[in-house]
């Protein structure tokens, strides 16, 4: 699992999102996290955040990316009303509807 925190790029003076991998001792988690960083870095689309950096600092793996302001998914789920359609958060759901 991972967590996302707000941070500041002090060199370029801009806010960023920093995704940190929680160390669960599973090497597969590390491989998936690194693969995610590589895939996101290759994508260029207005609906996909831009990756600025990725790496390891003191044993902690991280991905630094564009910060998108707005409510968190957790807050949106809490606020959504029963019976209202919920947004799909799955990339698979979004891509499967566009395949021809």
MOPAC internal coordinates of N, CA, C and O (Angstrom, degrees):
PM7 1SCF
backbone

  N    0.0000 0     0.00 0     0.00 0    0    0    0
  C    1.4388 1     0.00 0     0.00 0    1    0    0
  C    1.5210 1   109.37 1     0.00 0    2    1    0
  O    1.2310 1   121.84 1   -16.04 1    3    2    1
  N    1.3119 1   114.09 1   163.96 1    3    2    1
  C    1.4575 1   119.30 1  -179.63 1    5    3    2
  C    1.5219 1   109.32 1  -140.68 1    6    5    3
  O    1.2310 1   121.33 1   -11.01 1    7    6    5
  N    1.3065 1   115.05 1   168.99 1    7    6    5
  C    1.4556 1   121.25 1   175.05 1    9    7    6
  C    1.5191 1   108.19 1  -135.17 1   10    9    7
  O    1.2310 1   121.16 1   -27.32 1   11   10    9
  N    1.3175 1   115.38 1   152.68 1   11   10    9
  C    1.4637 1   120.25 1  -179.31 1   13   11   10
  C    1.5163 1   108.23 1  -117.05 1   14   13   11
  O    1.2310 1   121.39 1   -48.22 1   15   14   13
  N    1.3301 1   114.95 1   131.78 1   15   14   13
  C    1.4612 1   121.38 1   179.57 1   17   15   14
  C    1.5163 1   109.67 1  -124.58 1   18   17   15
  O    1.2310 1   121.24 1   -24.41 1   19   18   17
  N    1.2921 1   115.23 1   155.59 1   19   18   17
  C    1.4600 1   121.44 1   174.38 1   21   19   18
  C    1.5241 1   107.95 1   -83.55 1   22   21   19
  O    1.2310 1   120.46 1   -40.01 1   23   22   21
  N    1.3285 1   116.73 1   139.99 1   23   22   21
  C    1.4576 1   120.90 1   178.71 1   25   23   22
  C    1.5144 1   110.41 1  -143.96 1   26   25   23
  O    1.2310 1   120.97 1     2.13 1   27   26   25
  N    1.3140 1   115.75 1  -177.87 1   27   26   25
  C    1.4602 1   121.59 1   179.40 1   29   27   26
  C    1.5166 1   110.01 1  -128.69 1   30   29   27
  O    1.2310 1   120.69 1   -49.02 1   31   30   29
  N    1.3156 1   116.28 1   130.98 1   31   30   29
  C    1.4583 1   122.26 1   171.88 1   33   31   30
  C    1.5257 1   105.40 1   -84.37 1   34   33   31
  O    1.2310 1   120.40 1   -74.83 1   35   34   33
  N    1.3325 1   116.84 1   105.17 1   35   34   33
  C    1.4627 1   119.41 1  -173.88 1   37   35   34
  C    1.5177 1   112.47 1   -75.76 1   38   37   35
  O    1.2310 1   120.00 1   156.69 1   39   38   37
  N    1.3305 1   117.60 1   -23.31 1   39   38   37
  C    1.4563 1   120.24 1   178.43 1   41   39   38
  C    1.5269 1   111.36 1   -75.09 1   42   41   39
  O    1.2310 1   120.53 1   133.90 1   43   42   41
  N    1.3286 1   116.60 1   -46.10 1   43   42   41
  C    1.4662 1   121.02 1  -177.27 1   45   43   42
  C    1.5310 1   112.66 1   -97.53 1   46   45   43
  O    1.2310 1   120.41 1  -178.86 1   47   46   45
  N    1.3159 1   116.81 1     1.14 1   47   46   45
  C    1.4633 1   124.16 1   176.44 1   49   47   46
  C    1.5371 1   111.10 1    50.57 1   50   49   47
  O    1.2310 1   121.77 1  -113.73 1   51   50   49
  N    1.3359 1   114.22 1    66.27 1   51   50   49
  C    1.4668 1   119.76 1   177.94 1   53   51   50
  C    1.5260 1   109.02 1  -152.28 1   54   53   51
  O    1.2310 1   120.75 1   -29.63 1   55   54   53
  N    1.3230 1   116.18 1   150.37 1   55   54   53
  C    1.4629 1   119.18 1   176.04 1   57   55   54
  C    1.5264 1   109.82 1   -74.34 1   58   57   55
  O    1.2310 1   120.47 1   -32.26 1   59   58   57
  N    1.3216 1   116.71 1   147.74 1   59   58   57
  C    1.4590 1   122.22 1   179.04 1   61   59   58
  C    1.5259 1   109.28 1  -138.84 1   62   61   59
  O    1.2310 1   121.18 1   -15.75 1   63   62   61
  N    1.3066 1   115.35 1   164.25 1   63   62   61
  C    1.4615 1   122.26 1   170.83 1   65   63   62
  C    1.5238 1   106.83 1  -104.18 1   66   65   63
  O    1.2310 1   120.79 1   -44.05 1   67   66   65
  N    1.3161 1   116.09 1   135.95 1   67   66   65
  C    1.4629 1   120.98 1   179.26 1   69   67   66
  C    1.5238 1   108.40 1  -119.49 1   70   69   67
  O    1.2310 1   120.83 1   -62.75 1   71   70   69
  N    1.3053 1   116.02 1   117.25 1   71   70   69
  C    1.4544 1   121.26 1   178.32 1   73   71   70
  C    1.5212 1   107.80 1   -96.39 1   74   73   71
  O    1.2310 1   120.75 1   -56.60 1   75   74   73
  N    1.3321 1   116.18 1   123.40 1   75   74   73
  C    1.4562 1   122.22 1  -178.18 1   77   75   74
  C    1.5203 1   109.77 1  -112.44 1   78   77   75
  O    1.2310 1   120.80 1   -44.91 1   79   78   77
  N    1.3175 1   116.08 1   135.09 1   79   78   77
  C    1.4669 1   121.01 1   177.03 1   81   79   78
  C    1.5144 1   108.52 1   -84.56 1   82   81   79
  O    1.2310 1   120.35 1   -54.40 1   83   82   81
  N    1.3132 1   116.93 1   125.60 1   83   82   81
  C    1.4634 1   121.24 1   174.08 1   85   83   82
  C    1.5240 1   107.26 1   -78.25 1   86   85   83
  O    1.2310 1   120.47 1   -53.20 1   87   86   85
  N    1.3067 1   116.70 1   126.80 1   87   86   85
  C    1.4613 1   121.11 1  -177.20 1   89   87   86
  C    1.5227 1   110.12 1   -74.69 1   90   89   87
  O    1.2310 1   120.90 1   -71.74 1   91   90   89
  N    1.3327 1   115.88 1   108.26 1   91   90   89
  C    1.4600 1   120.11 1   177.72 1   93   91   90
  C    1.5293 1   111.16 1  -106.12 1   94   93   91
  O    1.2310 1   120.64 1  -174.26 1   95   94   93
  N    1.3377 1   116.38 1     5.74 1   95   94   93
  C    1.4607 1   120.95 1   177.83 1   97   95   94
  C    1.5184 1   114.20 1    79.71 1   98   97   95
  O    1.2310 1   119.91 1  -178.53 1   99   98   97
  N    1.3143 1   117.78 1     1.47 1   99   98   97
  C    1.4670 1   121.51 1  -178.69 1  101   99   98
  C    1.5259 1   109.26 1   -96.08 1  102  101   99
  O    1.2310 1   119.56 1   -63.96 1  103  102  101
  N    1.3375 1   118.45 1   116.04 1  103  102  101
  C    1.4664 1   119.84 1   179.39 1  105  103  102
  C    1.5268 1   113.06 1   -62.71 1  106  105  103
  O    1.2310 1   120.09 1   157.49 1  107  106  105
  N    1.3279 1   117.43 1   -22.51 1  107  106  105
  C    1.4678 1   120.11 1   177.89 1  109  107  106
  C    1.5276 1   110.77 1   -68.44 1  110  109  107
  O    1.2310 1   120.30 1   147.20 1  111  110  109
  N    1.3393 1   117.02 1   -32.80 1  111  110  109
  C    1.4669 1   120.66 1   176.84 1  113  111  110
  C    1.5194 1   110.70 1   -63.72 1  114  113  111
  O    1.2310 1   120.76 1   138.70 1  115  114  113
  N    1.3199 1   116.15 1   -41.30 1  115  114  113
  C    1.4678 1   121.27 1   178.24 1  117  115  114
  C    1.5201 1   109.90 1   -63.31 1  118  117  115
  O    1.2310 1   120.35 1   134.52 1  119  118  117
  N    1.3304 1   116.94 1   -45.48 1  119  118  117
  C    1.4730 1   121.14 1  -179.46 1  121  119  118
  C    1.5260 1   110.71 1   -62.05 1  122  121  119
  O    1.2310 1   119.99 1   137.30 1  123  122  121
  N    1.3396 1   117.63 1   -42.70 1  123  122  121
  C    1.4680 1   120.85 1   179.17 1  125  123  122
  C    1.5267 1   111.21 1   -65.00 1  126  125  123
  O    1.2310 1   120.54 1   139.10 1  127  126  125
  N    1.3397 1   116.56 1   -40.90 1  127  126  125
  C    1.4602 1   121.21 1  -179.92 1  129  127  126
  C    1.5249 1   110.40 1   -63.49 1  130  129  127
  O    1.2310 1   120.39 1   134.59 1  131  130  129
  N    1.3251 1   116.87 1   -45.41 1  131  130  129
  C    1.4688 1   121.00 1   178.94 1  133  131  130
  C    1.5212 1   111.04 1   -65.14 1  134  133  131
  O    1.2310 1   120.28 1   140.73 1  135  134  133
  N    1.3251 1   117.06 1   -39.27 1  135  134  133
  C    1.4669 1   120.79 1   177.92 1  137  135  134
  C    1.5291 1   110.26 1   -64.99 1  138  137  135
  O    1.2310 1   120.39 1   139.89 1  139  138  137
  N    1.3247 1   116.85 1   -40.11 1  139  138  137
  C    1.4653 1   120.58 1   177.37 1  141  139  138
  C    1.5237 1   110.48 1   -59.17 1  142  141  139
  O    1.2310 1   120.32 1   135.01 1  143  142  141
  N    1.3279 1   116.98 1   -44.99 1  143  142  141
  C    1.4681 1   120.95 1  -179.99 1  145  143  142
  C    1.5219 1   110.66 1   -61.67 1  146  145  143
  O    1.2310 1   120.17 1   136.78 1  147  146  145
  N    1.3223 1   117.28 1   -43.22 1  147  146  145
  C    1.4658 1   121.24 1  -179.10 1  149  147  146
  C    1.5216 1   111.56 1   -65.53 1  150  149  147
  O    1.2310 1   120.57 1   137.37 1  151  150  149
  N    1.3134 1   116.53 1   -42.63 1  151  150  149
  C    1.4675 1   120.10 1  -179.45 1  153  151  150
  C    1.5273 1   110.72 1   -67.11 1  154  153  151
  O    1.2310 1   120.39 1   132.91 1  155  154  153
  N    1.3392 1   116.86 1   -47.09 1  155  154  153
  C    1.4676 1   119.70 1   179.68 1  157  155  154
  C    1.5229 1   111.88 1   -61.36 1  158  157  155
  O    1.2310 1   120.44 1   144.03 1  159  158  157
  N    1.3303 1   116.76 1   -35.97 1  159  158  157
  C    1.4676 1   120.05 1  -179.35 1  161  159  158
  C    1.5244 1   111.96 1   -66.26 1  162  161  159
  O    1.2310 1   120.14 1   155.25 1  163  162  161
  N    1.3279 1   117.34 1   -24.75 1  163  162  161
  C    1.4706 1   120.45 1   179.62 1  165  163  162
  C    1.5127 1   113.48 1   -87.80 1  166  165  163
  O    1.2310 1   120.28 1   163.08 1  167  166  165
  N    1.3266 1   117.07 1   -16.92 1  167  166  165
  C    1.4611 1   120.64 1  -177.72 1  169  167  166
  C    1.5220 1   111.09 1   -82.86 1  170  169  167
  O    1.2310 1   120.96 1   -42.59 1  171  170  169
  N    1.3136 1   115.76 1   137.41 1  171  170  169
  C    1.4595 1   121.89 1   175.47 1  173  171  170
  C    1.5244 1   107.01 1  -133.16 1  174  173  171
  O    1.2310 1   121.14 1   -78.57 1  175  174  173
  N    1.3180 1   115.42 1   101.43 1  175  174  173
  C    1.4586 1   121.41 1  -176.84 1  177  175  174
  C    1.5229 1   107.63 1  -153.57 1  178  177  175
  O    1.2310 1   119.65 1   -37.60 1  179  178  177
  N    1.3296 1   118.26 1   142.40 1  179  178  177
  C    1.4716 1   119.73 1  -177.98 1  181  179  178
  C    1.5331 1   114.23 1   -61.87 1  182  181  179
  O    1.2310 1   119.62 1   159.31 1  183  182  181
  N    1.3286 1   118.33 1   -20.69 1  183  182  181
  C    1.4651 1   121.30 1  -179.29 1  185  183  182
  C    1.5264 1   113.01 1   -99.67 1  186  185  183
  O    1.2310 1   120.02 1  -168.87 1  187  186  185
  N    1.3151 1   117.57 1    11.13 1  187  186  185
  C    1.4625 1   122.23 1   178.97 1  189  187  186
  C    1.5317 1   107.54 1  -124.72 1  190  189  187
  O    1.2310 1   120.51 1   -48.19 1  191  190  189
  N    1.3362 1   116.63 1   131.81 1  191  190  189
  C    1.4625 1   119.89 1  -178.97 1  193  191  190
  C    1.5236 1   110.66 1   -64.60 1  194  193  191
  O    1.2310 1   121.05 1   -29.40 1  195  194  193
  N    1.3307 1   115.60 1   150.60 1  195  194  193
  C    1.4538 1   122.33 1   177.60 1  197  195  194
  C    1.5221 1   109.26 1   -87.13 1  198  197  195
  O    1.2310 1   120.52 1   -46.26 1  199  198  197
  N    1.3285 1   116.61 1   133.74 1  199  198  197
  C    1.4631 1   121.64 1   175.97 1  201  199  198
  C    1.5217 1   108.43 1   -90.29 1  202  201  199
  O    1.2310 1   120.82 1   -51.82 1  203  202  201
  N    1.3388 1   116.03 1   128.18 1  203  202  201
  C    1.4570 1   121.26 1   179.74 1  205  203  202
  C    1.5233 1   112.35 1   -98.21 1  206  205  203
  O    1.2310 1   120.32 1   147.84 1  207  206  205
  N    1.3353 1   117.00 1   -32.16 1  207  206  205
  C    1.4608 1   120.28 1  -175.31 1  209  207  206
  C    1.5236 1   108.88 1  -163.70 1  210  209  207
  O    1.2310 1   120.78 1   -19.81 1  211  210  209
  N    1.3062 1   116.12 1   160.19 1  211  210  209
  C    1.4656 1   122.88 1   173.92 1  213  211  210
  C    1.5099 1   107.00 1  -155.08 1  214  213  211
  O    1.2310 1   120.74 1   -27.43 1  215  214  213
  N    1.3087 1   116.19 1   152.57 1  215  214  213
  C    1.4512 1   118.55 1   178.89 1  217  215  214
  C    1.5034 1   112.63 1   169.26 1  218  217  215
  O    1.2310 1   121.86 1    20.86 1  219  218  217
  N    1.3507 1   114.05 1  -159.14 1  219  218  217
  C    1.4586 1   122.31 1  -179.28 1  221  219  218
  C    1.5229 1   107.41 1  -130.59 1  222  221  219
  O    1.2310 1   120.82 1   -46.41 1  223  222  221
  N    1.3263 1   116.03 1   133.59 1  223  222  221
  C    1.4640 1   121.23 1   177.54 1  225  223  222
  C    1.5260 1   107.90 1  -133.31 1  226  225  223
  O    1.2310 1   120.74 1   -66.79 1  227  226  225
  N    1.3222 1   116.19 1   113.21 1  227  226  225
  C    1.4611 1   119.96 1  -179.59 1  229  227  226
  C    1.5149 1   112.90 1    60.23 1  230  229  227
  O    1.2310 1   120.13 1  -148.67 1  231  230  229
  N    1.3153 1   117.36 1    31.33 1  231  230  229
  C    1.4611 1   121.72 1  -179.21 1  233  231  230
  C    1.5162 1   114.17 1    88.73 1  234  233  231
  O    1.2310 1   119.88 1   171.87 1  235  234  233
  N    1.3276 1   117.83 1    -8.13 1  235  234  233
  C    1.4646 1   121.71 1   179.14 1  237  235  234
  C    1.5220 1   110.10 1   -95.32 1  238  237  235
  O    1.2310 1   120.75 1   -54.80 1  239  238  237
  N    1.3252 1   116.18 1   125.20 1  239  238  237
  C    1.4600 1   121.10 1   177.74 1  241  239  238
  C    1.5247 1   109.38 1   -85.73 1  242  241  239
  O    1.2310 1   121.20 1   -37.21 1  243  242  241
  N    1.3456 1   115.32 1   142.79 1  243  242  241
  C    1.4619 1   119.80 1  -176.33 1  245  243  242
  C    1.5224 1   110.75 1  -146.14 1  246  245  243
  O    1.2310 1   121.57 1   -22.06 1  247  246  245
  N    1.3371 1   114.60 1   157.94 1  247  246  245
  C    1.4577 1   123.46 1   170.19 1  249  247  246
  C    1.5262 1   105.68 1  -130.82 1  250  249  247
  O    1.2310 1   120.30 1   -54.32 1  251  250  249
  N    1.3241 1   117.04 1   125.68 1  251  250  249
  C    1.4623 1   121.82 1   176.88 1  253  251  250
  C    1.5224 1   107.13 1  -101.98 1  254  253  251
  O    1.2310 1   120.87 1   -53.54 1  255  254  253
  N    1.3206 1   115.95 1   126.46 1  255  254  253
  C    1.4569 1   119.35 1  -175.67 1  257  255  254
  C    1.5247 1   111.20 1  -141.39 1  258  257  255
  O    1.2310 1   122.40 1    -9.01 1  259  258  257
  N    1.3089 1   113.00 1   170.99 1  259  258  257
  C    1.4644 1   121.74 1   177.23 1  261  259  258
  C    1.5280 1   109.80 1   -55.36 1  262  261  259
  O    1.2310 1   120.97 1   -44.09 1  263  262  261
  N    1.3147 1   115.75 1   135.91 1  263  262  261
  C    1.4547 1   120.96 1   176.84 1  265  263  262
  C    1.5210 1   109.24 1   -89.18 1  266  265  263
  O    1.2310 1   120.70 1   -52.67 1  267  266  265
  N    1.3079 1   116.26 1   127.33 1  267  266  265
  C    1.4627 1   121.86 1   176.45 1  269  267  266
  C    1.5259 1   106.99 1  -109.00 1  270  269  267
  O    1.2310 1   120.33 1   -63.70 1  271  270  269
  N    1.3081 1   116.97 1   116.30 1  271  270  269
  C    1.4671 1   122.07 1  -179.20 1  273  271  270
  C    1.5226 1   109.84 1   -74.34 1  274  273  271
  O    1.2310 1   121.13 1   -32.65 1  275  274  273
  N    1.3049 1   115.45 1   147.35 1  275  274  273
  C    1.4518 1   120.11 1   176.81 1  277  275  274
  C    1.5098 1   110.62 1   143.74 1  278  277  275
  O    1.2310 1   120.88 1     1.16 1  279  278  277
  N    1.3261 1   115.92 1  -178.84 1  279  278  277
  C    1.4685 1   119.33 1  -179.04 1  281  279  278
  C    1.5302 1   110.64 1   -69.25 1  282  281  279
  O    1.2310 1   121.34 1   -27.18 1  283  282  281
  N    1.3218 1   115.04 1   152.82 1  283  282  281
  C    1.4624 1   119.13 1   176.54 1  285  283  282
  C    1.5220 1   109.19 1   -78.46 1  286  285  283
  O    1.2310 1   120.70 1   -18.43 1  287  286  285
  N    1.2997 1   116.26 1   161.57 1  287  286  285
  C    1.4740 1   119.80 1   177.14 1  289  287  286
  C    1.5239 1   109.96 1   -61.53 1  290  289  287
  O    1.2310 1   120.64 1   141.17 1  291  290  289
  N    1.3230 1   116.38 1   -38.83 1  291  290  289
  C    1.4627 1   120.26 1   179.69 1  293  291  290
  C    1.5315 1   110.23 1   -60.77 1  294  293  291
  O    1.2310 1   120.17 1   134.47 1  295  294  293
  N    1.3391 1   117.29 1   -45.53 1  295  294  293
  C    1.4630 1   120.30 1   179.38 1  297  295  294
  C    1.5161 1   112.04 1   -66.11 1  298  297  295
  O    1.2310 1   120.01 1   143.52 1  299  298  297
  N    1.3184 1   117.58 1   -36.48 1  299  298  297
  C    1.4663 1   120.43 1   178.18 1  301  299  298
  C    1.5233 1   110.68 1   -64.84 1  302  301  299
  O    1.2310 1   120.26 1   138.74 1  303  302  301
  N    1.3349 1   117.11 1   -41.26 1  303  302  301
  C    1.4661 1   120.48 1   179.64 1  305  303  302
  C    1.5292 1   110.30 1   -63.89 1  306  305  303
  O    1.2310 1   120.36 1   138.64 1  307  306  305
  N    1.3245 1   116.92 1   -41.36 1  307  306  305
  C    1.4623 1   120.61 1   179.32 1  309  307  306
  C    1.5239 1   111.35 1   -64.62 1  310  309  307
  O    1.2310 1   120.75 1   144.44 1  311  310  309
  N    1.3244 1   116.18 1   -35.56 1  311  310  309
  C    1.4566 1   121.84 1  -175.28 1  313  311  310
  C    1.5270 1   112.90 1   -83.27 1  314  313  311
  O    1.2310 1   120.13 1   158.67 1  315  314  313
  N    1.3292 1   117.36 1   -21.33 1  315  314  313
  C    1.4727 1   119.19 1  -175.14 1  317  315  314
  C    1.5266 1   110.16 1   -65.34 1  318  317  315
  O    1.2310 1   121.45 1   -33.43 1  319  318  317
  N    1.2948 1   114.83 1   146.57 1  319  318  317
  C    1.4555 1   120.98 1  -176.58 1  321  319  318
  C    1.5256 1   109.86 1   -93.05 1  322  321  319
  O    1.2310 1   120.26 1   -32.44 1  323  322  321
  N    1.3174 1   117.10 1   147.56 1  323  322  321
  C    1.4691 1   119.70 1   177.11 1  325  323  322
  C    1.5260 1   110.73 1   -59.60 1  326  325  323
  O    1.2310 1   121.09 1   -42.12 1  327  326  325
  N    1.2992 1   115.52 1   137.88 1  327  326  325
  C    1.4559 1   120.39 1   178.48 1  329  327  326
  C    1.5166 1   114.31 1    90.45 1  330  329  327
  O    1.2310 1   120.17 1   166.15 1  331  330  329
  N    1.3399 1   117.28 1   -13.85 1  331  330  329
  C    1.4539 1   120.47 1   177.78 1  333  331  330
  C    1.5135 1   108.42 1   -86.10 1  334  333  331
  O    1.2310 1   120.24 1   -37.32 1  335  334  333
  N    1.3402 1   117.14 1   142.68 1  335  334  333
  C    1.4644 1   118.12 1   177.33 1  337  335  334
  C    1.5310 1   110.50 1   -65.16 1  338  337  335
  O    1.2310 1   121.02 1   -38.81 1  339  338  337
  N    1.3160 1   115.65 1   141.19 1  339  338  337
  C    1.4589 1   120.41 1   177.99 1  341  339  338
  C    1.5170 1   109.32 1   -99.15 1  342  341  339
  O    1.2310 1   121.09 1   -27.54 1  343  342  341
  N    1.3189 1   115.52 1   152.46 1  343  342  341
  C    1.4626 1   120.43 1   177.59 1  345  343  342
  C    1.5198 1   109.75 1   -71.20 1  346  345  343
  O    1.2310 1   121.30 1   -35.14 1  347  346  345
  N    1.3102 1   115.11 1   144.86 1  347  346  345
  C    1.4507 1   120.09 1   175.54 1  349  347  346
  C    1.5150 1   108.37 1   -84.40 1  350  349  347
  O    1.2310 1   120.40 1   -51.59 1  351  350  349
  N    1.3233 1   116.84 1   128.41 1  351  350  349
  C    1.4560 1   120.58 1  -179.66 1  353  351  350
  C    1.5153 1   111.88 1  -101.11 1  354  353  351
  O    1.2310 1   120.24 1  -174.54 1  355  354  353
  N    1.3075 1   117.16 1     5.46 1  355  354  353
  C    1.4486 1   120.28 1  -174.46 1  357  355  354
  C    1.5243 1   111.15 1   -96.19 1  358  357  355
  O    1.2310 1   120.93 1   -52.19 1  359  358  357
  N    1.3209 1   115.82 1   127.81 1  359  358  357
  C    1.4587 1   120.56 1   175.90 1  361  359  358
  C    1.5239 1   109.54 1   -61.95 1  362  361  359
  O    1.2310 1   120.31 1   144.94 1  363  362  361
  N    1.3223 1   117.01 1   -35.06 1  363  362  361
  C    1.4594 1   121.10 1   178.10 1  365  363  362
  C    1.5189 1   110.35 1   -61.30 1  366  365  363
  O    1.2310 1   120.04 1   136.70 1  367  366  365
  N    1.3278 1   117.53 1   -43.30 1  367  366  365
  C    1.4700 1   120.99 1   178.85 1  369  367  366
  C    1.5263 1   110.64 1   -61.78 1  370  369  367
  O    1.2310 1   120.54 1   138.26 1  371  370  369
  N    1.3319 1   116.57 1   -41.74 1  371  370  369
  C    1.4681 1   120.00 1  -178.28 1  373  371  370
  C    1.5186 1   111.41 1   -68.63 1  374  373  371
  O    1.2310 1   119.81 1   139.34 1  375  374  373
  N    1.3186 1   117.97 1   -40.66 1  375  374  373
  C    1.4606 1   120.07 1  -176.58 1  377  375  374
  C    1.5122 1   111.77 1   -77.87 1  378  377  375
  O    1.2310 1   119.49 1   147.68 1  379  378  377
  N    1.3304 1   118.59 1   -32.32 1  379  378  377
  C    1.4544 1   119.49 1  -178.23 1  381  379  378
  C    1.5209 1   111.32 1   -67.30 1  382  381  379
  O    1.2310 1   120.14 1   151.80 1  383  382  381
  N    1.3396 1   117.35 1   -28.20 1  383  382  381
  C    1.4568 1   119.03 1   179.40 1  385  383  382
  C    1.5209 1   112.61 1   -78.62 1  386  385  383
  O    1.2310 1   119.95 1   167.22 1  387  386  385
  N    1.3372 1   117.70 1   -12.78 1  387  386  385
  C    1.4593 1   120.33 1  -178.86 1  389  387  386
  C    1.5166 1   113.04 1  -103.13 1  390  389  387
  O    1.2310 1   120.55 1   174.60 1  391  390  389
  N    1.3387 1   116.54 1    -5.40 1  391  390  389
  C    1.4668 1   118.83 1  -178.71 1  393  391  390
  C    1.5177 1   110.38 1   -71.17 1  394  393  391
  O    1.2310 1   121.21 1   -34.46 1  395  394  393
  N    1.3412 1   115.29 1   145.54 1  395  394  393
  C    1.4656 1   119.39 1   178.58 1  397  395  394
  C    1.4987 1   111.10 1  -116.72 1  398  397  395
  O    1.2310 1   120.10 1   180.00 1  399  398  397

